[in-house]
Amino acid sequence: MLCPLLDAVPHAERSGAIVKGESGLPIRERSYRKWFREIARAAGIPDKVWSMDSRAGAATEADAAGVDLKSISDLLTHAEPRTTLRYIRSASKRVRDVAKARARTREVSDP
């Protein structure tokens, strides 16, 4: 059902991520959670860290960079900005230091 809808949108106008399984079809949420946890455990990431935490990190980093709430909501595909506010973590010095470190790493690794 989803594939015909995706096909109706030109590639240049698509944004966001869709996680696909081996069949090439989008995977179900339950499968994604299971895969995320297996990969996270193999990487030594504690069970208390959820996939949602990476989204929260992106939202917090965008907020600290001065991105407007509507744009952050769009990034996270939230219909309601109040949902996005739950993802934005405190802009403490520690959070800002982590965001700066992540940005430095990207600058070094970008060709």
GROMACS elastic network, one bead per residue, 0.5 to 0.9 nm:
[ bonds ]
;  ai    aj funct       b0    kb
    1     4     6  0.63169   500
    1     5     6  0.72630   500
    2     5     6  0.52944   500
    2     6     6  0.63126   500
    2     7     6  0.87332   500
    2    25     6  0.86987   500
    2    26     6  0.82230   500
    3     6     6  0.50350   500
    3     7     6  0.60951   500
    3     8     6  0.86878   500
    3    25     6  0.77918   500
    3    26     6  0.86776   500
    4     8     6  0.63509   500
    5     8     6  0.52228   500
    5     9     6  0.70621   500
    6     9     6  0.54618   500
    6    10     6  0.82108   500
    6    11     6  0.88394   500
    6    14     6  0.84217   500
    7    10     6  0.71018   500
    7    11     6  0.83816   500
    9    12     6  0.83186   500
    9    13     6  0.65691   500
    9    14     6  0.66212   500
   10    13     6  0.54576   500
   10    14     6  0.66868   500
   11    14     6  0.53393   500
   11    15     6  0.86199   500
   12    15     6  0.83162   500
   15    75     6  0.89823   500
   16    75     6  0.74693   500
   16    76     6  0.85934   500
   16    77     6  0.84459   500
   18    26     6  0.64051   500
   18    27     6  0.84418   500
   19    25     6  0.82708   500
   19    26     6  0.56186   500
   19    27     6  0.62595   500
   19    32     6  0.80361   500
   20    23     6  0.75236   500
   20    24     6  0.53561   500
   20    25     6  0.51796   500
   20    27     6  0.54265   500
   21    24     6  0.53883   500
   21    25     6  0.58007   500
   21    26     6  0.61425   500
   21    27     6  0.54718   500
   21    28     6  0.89999   500
   22    25     6  0.75412   500
   23    26     6  0.85089   500
   24    27     6  0.86678   500
   27    30     6  0.83049   500
   27    31     6  0.64111   500
   27    32     6  0.65309   500
   28    31     6  0.53325   500
   28    32     6  0.63043   500
   28    33     6  0.87920   500
   29    32     6  0.50347   500
   29    33     6  0.62154   500
   29    34     6  0.86656   500
   30    33     6  0.52433   500
   30    34     6  0.63385   500
   30    35     6  0.87479   500
   31    34     6  0.50908   500
   31    35     6  0.61254   500
   31    36     6  0.84655   500
   32    35     6  0.51258   500
   32    36     6  0.59249   500
   32    37     6  0.84870   500
   33    36     6  0.51030   500
   33    37     6  0.61455   500
   33    38     6  0.86527   500
   33    50     6  0.88813   500
   33    51     6  0.78373   500
   34    37     6  0.52730   500
   34    38     6  0.62736   500
   34    39     6  0.87113   500
   35    38     6  0.51299   500
   35    39     6  0.61352   500
   35    40     6  0.83908   500
   36    39     6  0.52570   500
   36    40     6  0.59012   500
   36    41     6  0.85002   500
   36    50     6  0.83882   500
   36    51     6  0.69817   500
   37    41     6  0.59948   500
   37    42     6  0.84639   500
   37    45     6  0.87573   500
   37    47     6  0.74640   500
   37    50     6  0.80206   500
   37    51     6  0.83830   500
   38    41     6  0.53017   500
   38    42     6  0.62121   500
   38    43     6  0.86634   500
   39    42     6  0.50808   500
   39    43     6  0.61831   500
   39    44     6  0.86784   500
   39    45     6  0.85909   500
   40    43     6  0.50371   500
   40    44     6  0.62317   500
   40    46     6  0.74260   500
   40    47     6  0.78700   500
   40    49     6  0.85175   500
   40    50     6  0.88411   500
   41    45     6  0.54215   500
   41    46     6  0.67323   500
   41    47     6  0.72559   500
   42    45     6  0.75533   500
   45    48     6  0.83094   500
   45    49     6  0.68071   500
   46    49     6  0.57274   500
   46    50     6  0.87491   500
   47    50     6  0.71168   500
   49    52     6  0.81851   500
   49    53     6  0.64907   500
   49    54     6  0.88862   500
   50    53     6  0.53846   500
   50    54     6  0.77029   500
   51    54     6  0.57980   500
   51    55     6  0.72475   500
   52    55     6  0.51364   500
   52    56     6  0.62490   500
   52    57     6  0.86604   500
   52    87     6  0.83683   500
   53    57     6  0.60954   500
   53    58     6  0.86485   500
   53    87     6  0.81873   500
   54    58     6  0.63107   500
   54    59     6  0.86631   500
   55    58     6  0.50989   500
   55    59     6  0.61924   500
   55    60     6  0.85440   500
   55    76     6  0.72548   500
   55    87     6  0.72430   500
   56    59     6  0.50249   500
   56    60     6  0.59695   500
   56    61     6  0.84039   500
   56    84     6  0.86845   500
   56    86     6  0.82829   500
   56    88     6  0.58480   500
   56    89     6  0.69228   500
   57    60     6  0.51228   500
   57    61     6  0.59945   500
   57    62     6  0.84673   500
   57    87     6  0.78677   500
   57    88     6  0.75474   500
   57    89     6  0.76462   500
   57    95     6  0.88504   500
   57    99     6  0.84137   500
   58    61     6  0.51396   500
   58    62     6  0.60646   500
   58    63     6  0.85299   500
   58    72     6  0.86976   500
   58    76     6  0.88747   500
   58    87     6  0.88003   500
   58    88     6  0.84439   500
   59    62     6  0.51434   500
   59    63     6  0.60990   500
   59    64     6  0.85975   500
   59    72     6  0.61795   500
   59    73     6  0.83686   500
   59    75     6  0.83332   500
   59    76     6  0.77910   500
   59    84     6  0.76563   500
   59    85     6  0.86675   500
   59    87     6  0.62692   500
   59    88     6  0.54223   500
   59    89     6  0.80185   500
   60    63     6  0.50716   500
   60    64     6  0.61207   500
   60    65     6  0.85823   500
   60    87     6  0.71363   500
   60    89     6  0.55032   500
   60    90     6  0.75909   500
   60    91     6  0.72294   500
   60    95     6  0.81497   500
   60    99     6  0.86850   500
   61    64     6  0.51204   500
   61    65     6  0.62265   500
   61    66     6  0.88353   500
   61    67     6  0.89305   500
   61    88     6  0.82713   500
   61    89     6  0.89228   500
   61    91     6  0.85842   500
   61    95     6  0.81103   500
   61    96     6  0.76773   500
   61    99     6  0.59739   500
   62    65     6  0.50361   500
   62    66     6  0.64990   500
   62    67     6  0.54094   500
   62    68     6  0.82993   500
   62    72     6  0.69075   500
   62    88     6  0.88511   500
   63    66     6  0.51662   500
   63    67     6  0.52820   500
   63    68     6  0.70539   500
   63    69     6  0.74151   500
   63    72     6  0.75810   500
   63    88     6  0.71788   500
   63    91     6  0.84202   500
   64    67     6  0.74765   500
   64    91     6  0.66026   500
   64    95     6  0.89641   500
   64    96     6  0.73144   500
   64    99     6  0.85829   500
   66    69     6  0.89941   500
   67    70     6  0.84661   500
   67    71     6  0.67335   500
   67    72     6  0.68383   500
   68    71     6  0.55438   500
   68    72     6  0.65088   500
   68    73     6  0.88011   500
   69    72     6  0.50608   500
   69    73     6  0.60366   500
   69    74     6  0.85459   500
   69    81     6  0.66944   500
   69    84     6  0.76811   500
   69    85     6  0.81272   500
   70    73     6  0.50190   500
   70    74     6  0.61510   500
   70    75     6  0.86209   500
   70    80     6  0.89492   500
   70    81     6  0.66061   500
   70    84     6  0.89178   500
   71    75     6  0.61810   500
   71    76     6  0.87237   500
   72    76     6  0.63285   500
   72    77     6  0.84385   500
   72    78     6  0.86082   500
   72    81     6  0.83997   500
   72    84     6  0.72513   500
   73    76     6  0.51924   500
   73    77     6  0.58859   500
   73    78     6  0.50430   500
   73    79     6  0.71262   500
   73    80     6  0.72696   500
   73    81     6  0.57130   500
   73    82     6  0.88303   500
   73    83     6  0.80195   500
   73    84     6  0.55690   500
   73    85     6  0.86478   500
   74    78     6  0.61102   500
   74    79     6  0.77088   500
   74    81     6  0.88655   500
   75    78     6  0.77867   500
   76    84     6  0.74503   500
   78    81     6  0.67151   500
   78    82     6  0.88038   500
   78    83     6  0.66289   500
   78    84     6  0.65649   500
   79    82     6  0.89259   500
   79    83     6  0.79239   500
   79    84     6  0.88729   500
   80    83     6  0.55413   500
   80    84     6  0.70824   500
   81    84     6  0.50043   500
   81    85     6  0.64217   500
   82    85     6  0.50612   500
   82    86     6  0.69383   500
   83    86     6  0.55381   500
   83    87     6  0.72609   500
   84    87     6  0.52524   500
   84    88     6  0.67389   500
   85    88     6  0.52868   500
   85    89     6  0.82950   500
   86    89     6  0.75687   500
   88    91     6  0.83459   500
   89    92     6  0.85233   500
   89    95     6  0.82059   500
   90    95     6  0.73634   500
   91    94     6  0.79418   500
   91    95     6  0.58011   500
   91    96     6  0.64516   500
   92    95     6  0.52310   500
   92    96     6  0.63622   500
   92    97     6  0.86565   500
   93    96     6  0.50969   500
   93    97     6  0.60729   500
   93    98     6  0.86445   500
   94    97     6  0.50618   500
   94    98     6  0.62646   500
   94    99     6  0.86785   500
   95    98     6  0.51732   500
   95    99     6  0.62366   500
   95   100     6  0.86796   500
   96    99     6  0.50522   500
   96   100     6  0.61647   500
   96   101     6  0.85987   500
   97   100     6  0.51336   500
   97   101     6  0.61759   500
   97   102     6  0.86393   500
   98   101     6  0.50413   500
   98   102     6  0.61357   500
   98   103     6  0.85867   500
   99   102     6  0.51064   500
   99   103     6  0.61954   500
   99   104     6  0.86842   500
  100   103     6  0.50632   500
  100   104     6  0.62023   500
  100   105     6  0.86822   500
  101   104     6  0.50907   500
  101   105     6  0.62616   500
  101   106     6  0.87420   500
  102   105     6  0.51486   500
  102   106     6  0.63596   500
  102   107     6  0.87713   500
  103   106     6  0.51501   500
  103   107     6  0.62790   500
  103   108     6  0.88110   500
  104   107     6  0.50819   500
  104   108     6  0.63494   500
  104   109     6  0.87265   500
  105   108     6  0.52449   500
  105   109     6  0.62124   500
  105   110     6  0.85749   500
  106   109     6  0.51423   500
  106   110     6  0.58781   500
  107   110     6  0.54225   500
  107   111     6  0.84619   500
  108   111     6  0.79606   500
